[in-house]
Amino acid sequence: MLQRRYLVALGLIILSLLLYFAMPAGPSLTLKMFATRIFSPVLRLGTALRASWDGARHELQSRGVMLEENRQLREKLALQMQEGLRAQELEDENRRLREMVGFRKASPTRLCAARVIGRDTSSWWKTVFIDAGSDQGVQPNRAVITPAGLVGKTVSATRTSACVLLIVDPNCKVAALVENTRDPGIVEGAFTGLGGDAVCRLDFINRDAKIAGGSTVITSGLGGVFPKGIRVGSLEQAPVSESGLYKSARVRPSADMERLEEVFVILN
């Protein structure tokens, strides 16, 4: 609509100029004055429309520049955040690997380092998969540990991977003893399902044993799978149940079963 009005005004101006040059000097001066009075509002309107159009175009161009700058800033910020997260992840991984290197050097046993590469979604707290197998000397029934403590044992192995049964699984049983009192027992998983605590239970404690919450539980070395002296966890509280000649207590594993990333397999 505005463009049409602008064209009409321009046409009238051109027509006035043609009449002005075609007429003698006297009448042309009178016509010029008349045309000025008649078309001055139109001319002012055309000038205002042109100025408004130029202003709107300039504003749109400015907004376009601002939007492009905002987009570039958002992309730059997102890239910086990603780089920051990658740097933090690398720092955390380097810290864990330094701890593992120190632990491996201090260990009297031969260890194979491995990464956790998967979990069985149907048994999240029961098994994990690692990226070391028979090519690295990993066989079934090998203890799996971290610098924090016992994780579980291997139950199967391929050339390049292995399946690890965690100590919080009821099917994993570990001969153990209370470190300060030397009272023996059997650690087995006490996990009750999704939503429950990933804990263990120390069973077959002698009824007369004097043990207290917070006591450290370690492997006893009996059974041939788990070497003696590996930290299993700590008693959450004094024995809570008794049955005949024995009693039981809950054990909180030393290794964080939820955040397993790198582990060691004991080869000998």
C-alpha positions as CSV (number, residue, x, y, z in Angstrom):
1,M,0.0,0.0,0.0
2,L,2.8,2.4,1.0
3,Q,4.7,1.6,-2.2
4,R,1.7,2.4,-4.4
5,R,1.1,5.7,-2.8
6,Y,4.8,6.5,-3.2
7,L,4.6,5.7,-6.9
8,V,1.5,7.9,-7.4
9,A,3.2,10.9,-5.7
10,L,6.3,10.4,-7.9
11,G,4.2,10.3,-11.0
12,L,2.5,13.6,-10.1
13,I,5.9,15.2,-9.5
14,I,7.2,14.1,-12.9
15,L,4.0,15.4,-14.7
16,S,4.4,18.8,-13.0
17,L,8.0,19.1,-14.1
18,L,7.0,18.3,-17.7
19,L,4.4,21.0,-17.7
20,Y,6.8,23.4,-16.1
21,F,9.4,23.1,-18.9
22,A,6.8,23.1,-21.7
23,M,5.2,26.4,-20.7
24,P,6.6,30.0,-21.2
25,A,8.6,31.6,-18.4
26,G,5.7,33.7,-17.0
27,P,3.1,31.1,-16.7
28,S,5.7,28.5,-15.7
29,L,6.6,30.6,-12.7
30,T,2.9,30.9,-11.7
31,L,2.5,27.2,-12.2
32,K,5.6,26.5,-10.2
33,M,4.2,28.4,-7.3
34,F,0.8,26.7,-7.6
35,A,2.4,23.3,-8.0
36,T,4.5,23.9,-4.9
37,R,1.5,24.8,-2.8
38,I,-0.6,21.9,-4.2
39,F,2.1,19.2,-4.0
40,S,4.1,20.2,-1.0
41,P,2.1,17.9,1.3
42,V,2.7,15.1,-1.2
43,L,6.4,15.9,-1.4
44,R,6.6,16.0,2.4
45,L,4.8,12.7,2.6
46,G,7.1,11.1,0.1
47,T,10.1,12.4,2.0
48,A,8.7,11.1,5.3
49,L,7.9,7.7,3.8
50,R,11.4,7.5,2.3
51,A,12.9,8.4,5.7
52,S,10.7,5.9,7.5
53,W,11.6,3.2,5.0
54,D,15.3,3.9,5.4
55,G,15.0,3.9,9.2
56,A,13.1,0.6,9.2
57,R,15.6,-1.0,6.8
58,H,18.5,0.3,9.0
59,E,16.8,-1.1,12.1
60,L,16.2,-4.5,10.5
61,Q,19.9,-4.6,9.4
62,S,21.0,-3.7,12.9
63,R,18.8,-6.4,14.4
64,G,20.1,-8.9,12.0
65,V,23.7,-8.0,13.0
66,M,22.7,-8.3,16.7
67,L,21.0,-11.7,16.1
68,E,24.1,-13.0,14.3
69,E,26.4,-11.7,17.1
70,N,24.1,-13.4,19.7
71,R,24.2,-16.6,17.8
72,Q,28.0,-16.5,17.5
73,L,28.3,-15.8,21.3
74,R,26.0,-18.7,22.2
75,E,28.0,-21.0,20.0
76,K,31.2,-19.8,21.5
77,L,29.9,-20.2,25.1
78,A,28.6,-23.7,24.3
79,L,32.0,-24.6,22.9
80,Q,33.8,-23.3,26.0
81,M,31.5,-25.2,28.3
82,Q,32.1,-28.4,26.3
83,E,35.9,-27.8,26.5
84,G,35.6,-27.2,30.2
85,L,33.7,-30.4,30.7
86,R,36.2,-32.4,28.6
87,A,39.1,-30.8,30.6
88,Q,37.5,-31.7,33.9
89,E,36.8,-35.3,32.7
90,L,40.4,-35.7,31.6
91,E,41.7,-34.3,34.9
92,D,39.5,-36.8,36.9
93,E,40.6,-39.6,34.7
94,N,44.3,-38.7,35.1
95,R,43.8,-38.6,38.8
96,R,42.2,-42.0,38.9
97,L,44.9,-43.5,36.6
98,R,47.7,-42.0,38.8
99,E,46.1,-43.7,41.8
100,M,45.9,-47.0,40.0
101,V,49.5,-46.8,38.8
102,G,50.6,-46.2,42.4
103,F,48.4,-49.0,43.6
104,R,49.7,-51.4,41.0
105,K,53.3,-50.7,41.8
106,A,52.6,-51.3,45.5
107,S,50.7,-54.5,45.0
108,P,52.4,-57.8,45.7
109,T,50.2,-59.6,43.1
110,R,50.2,-59.5,39.3
111,L,47.4,-57.2,38.2
112,C,45.6,-56.6,34.9
113,A,44.1,-53.1,34.5
114,A,40.7,-52.9,32.7
115,R,37.9,-50.5,32.0
116,V,34.3,-51.1,32.7
117,I,32.6,-51.1,29.3
118,G,29.0,-52.1,30.2
119,R,26.4,-53.3,32.7
120,D,23.5,-55.7,32.2
121,T,20.4,-53.5,32.5
122,S,18.3,-56.4,33.8
123,S,20.8,-57.0,36.6
124,W,22.4,-53.5,37.1
125,W,23.9,-54.3,40.5
126,K,24.9,-57.9,39.7
127,T,27.4,-57.8,36.8
128,V,29.6,-55.5,34.8
129,F,31.7,-56.1,31.7
130,I,35.3,-55.2,31.3
131,D,37.6,-54.8,28.3
132,A,40.2,-57.4,29.3
133,G,39.9,-61.1,28.5
134,S,41.9,-64.2,28.0
135,D,44.4,-62.4,25.7
136,Q,45.4,-60.4,28.8
137,G,45.5,-63.5,31.0
138,V,42.0,-63.0,32.5
139,Q,40.2,-66.3,33.3
140,P,37.0,-67.1,35.3
141,N,37.2,-67.1,39.1
142,R,39.7,-64.2,39.3
143,A,39.3,-61.5,42.0
144,V,38.5,-58.0,40.7
145,I,39.4,-55.0,42.8
146,T,40.0,-51.3,42.9
147,P,42.3,-49.3,45.1
148,A,39.3,-48.8,47.4
149,G,38.6,-52.5,47.9
150,L,37.0,-55.7,46.5
151,V,34.6,-55.5,43.5
152,G,33.8,-59.1,42.7
153,K,35.1,-62.0,40.6
154,T,35.2,-62.9,37.0
155,V,32.6,-65.5,35.9
156,S,33.4,-65.8,32.2
157,A,35.9,-64.4,29.7
158,T,36.3,-64.1,26.0
159,R,39.5,-63.1,24.2
160,T,38.9,-59.4,24.7
161,S,36.4,-59.0,27.5
162,A,35.1,-60.6,30.7
163,C,32.0,-60.6,32.9
164,V,32.4,-59.7,36.5
165,L,30.0,-60.8,39.3
166,L,29.8,-58.0,41.9
167,I,30.0,-58.8,45.6
168,V,26.5,-57.2,46.1
169,D,25.0,-60.0,44.2
170,P,23.6,-62.8,46.5
171,N,25.3,-65.4,44.3
172,C,28.8,-63.9,45.1
173,K,30.1,-65.4,48.4
174,V,33.4,-64.3,49.9
175,A,35.2,-65.9,52.8
176,A,36.0,-62.9,55.1
177,L,36.9,-61.9,58.7
178,V,36.5,-58.9,60.9
179,E,39.9,-57.2,60.8
180,N,40.3,-56.1,64.5
181,T,38.7,-59.2,66.2
182,R,39.6,-61.8,63.5
183,D,36.1,-63.3,63.7
184,P,35.4,-65.1,60.5
185,G,32.3,-65.1,58.4
186,I,30.9,-65.2,54.8
187,V,30.1,-62.0,52.9
188,E,27.3,-62.3,50.4
189,G,25.3,-59.8,48.5
190,A,22.1,-58.5,50.1
191,F,20.8,-56.4,47.3
192,T,17.0,-56.6,47.2
193,G,16.3,-55.0,43.8
194,L,16.1,-51.7,42.0
195,G,15.7,-48.9,44.5
196,G,17.3,-50.8,47.3
197,D,20.8,-50.3,48.8
198,A,23.8,-52.0,47.2
199,V,25.1,-53.6,50.3
200,C,26.4,-57.0,51.6
201,R,25.8,-59.1,54.6
202,L,28.4,-60.8,56.8
203,D,26.8,-64.2,57.8
204,F,27.9,-67.0,60.1
205,I,29.5,-64.7,62.7
206,N,30.1,-66.6,66.0
207,R,27.2,-65.8,68.4
208,D,29.7,-64.9,71.1
209,A,31.9,-62.6,68.8
210,K,32.3,-59.0,70.2
211,I,32.2,-56.9,67.1
212,A,31.0,-53.3,66.7
213,G,29.7,-51.1,63.9
214,G,32.4,-49.5,61.8
215,S,34.7,-52.5,62.0
216,T,36.6,-53.3,58.8
217,V,35.9,-56.5,57.0
218,I,38.6,-58.1,54.8
219,T,39.0,-61.3,52.8
220,S,40.3,-64.3,54.7
221,G,42.0,-66.0,51.8
222,L,40.0,-69.2,52.2
223,G,38.5,-70.7,49.1
224,G,41.3,-69.9,46.7
225,V,39.6,-67.1,44.7
226,F,40.1,-64.0,46.8
227,P,43.6,-63.5,48.2
228,K,43.8,-62.7,51.9
229,G,43.7,-59.1,53.2
230,I,41.6,-57.3,50.5
231,R,39.3,-54.8,52.1
232,V,35.7,-55.7,51.5
233,G,33.9,-53.0,53.4
234,S,32.9,-51.9,56.9
235,L,30.1,-53.1,59.3
236,E,27.3,-50.6,59.2
237,Q,26.2,-51.5,62.7
238,A,26.5,-54.2,65.3
239,P,25.0,-57.6,64.4
240,V,21.3,-57.2,63.8
241,S,20.1,-60.7,63.5
242,E,20.8,-64.0,65.2
243,S,20.0,-67.5,64.3
244,G,21.1,-70.4,66.4
245,L,24.9,-70.4,66.9
246,Y,25.4,-67.5,64.5
247,K,24.6,-63.9,63.8
248,S,24.7,-61.5,60.8
249,A,25.5,-57.8,60.1
250,R,25.2,-55.5,57.2
251,V,28.4,-54.5,55.3
252,R,28.9,-51.4,53.3
253,P,31.3,-52.2,50.4
254,S,34.4,-50.1,50.2
255,A,34.4,-49.9,46.4
256,D,31.7,-47.7,45.0
257,M,29.6,-50.1,42.9
258,E,27.6,-47.3,41.3
259,R,30.7,-45.5,39.9
260,L,33.0,-48.2,38.7
261,E,35.1,-47.1,35.7
262,E,38.5,-48.7,36.0
263,V,39.3,-52.0,37.9
264,F,42.1,-54.5,38.3
265,V,41.9,-58.3,37.8
266,I,44.2,-60.3,40.1
267,L,45.9,-62.8,37.7
268,N,47.9,-64.9,40.2
